[in-house]
Amino acid sequence: MIIPEFIKQIKEEGDWTLFLDRDGTINKRLIGQYVVSYHQFEFLPGVIESLRLMSSLFNHSFVVTNQQGIGKELMTHEDLERVHHQMTQDLKDFGVYIDQIYYCPELAVYDSPNRKPNPGMALQAQQDFDGVFFKKSVMIGDTLSDMQFGKNLGMKTIWIDHQVKGETSPLAEDFDIRITSMSELAHYFQG
């Protein structure tokens, strides 16, 4: 396994920022549906262990997630906040800390500046926290919009390829590393 130069830099420097998608990256994505309560939330295999390994290597960790289920009135902001509160509590129990969760509730048709691949959530994180530099940031996600979000801001991008039928896959220039799981990514950081 060849370890990319930016992974070596993250391990050596410790001043990088981690941006994570939620559905399909941290938890099982419900294709065509939304996680509207925590009983539907299921951590993907190996995610907690991988995030625990990586959390000590990053200066900041953020979740950036499109949540148009709110715009579709399938859930409320309060419903989503309950899911996020329990998720972060469960992660903390295993030594994983998320600095902030940013989400975009608007429908895709409105092209909100906060909806990935638009940069709004990352710009808000940069405004809210010192030391967030996009050239020293990594975006991990499982969709084309996640990869475009990262690339649009000059981040390094890691694509989790779940091979979801009917979805447009990123092109090779859209990502720096292609993996099939967070457990696979942990090997890069252990190497």
ABEGO torsion letter per residue (X at the ends): XBBBAAAAAAAAAGABBBBBBABGAABBBBBGBBBABAAABBBBBGAAAAAAAAAAABABBBBBBBBAAAAAGABBAAAAAAAAAAAAAAAAAAGBBBABBBBBABBAAAGBAABOABAAAAAAAAAABBGBBAAABBBBBABAAAAAAAAAAGBBBBBBBAGBBGBBBBBAAABABBBABAAAAAAAAAX
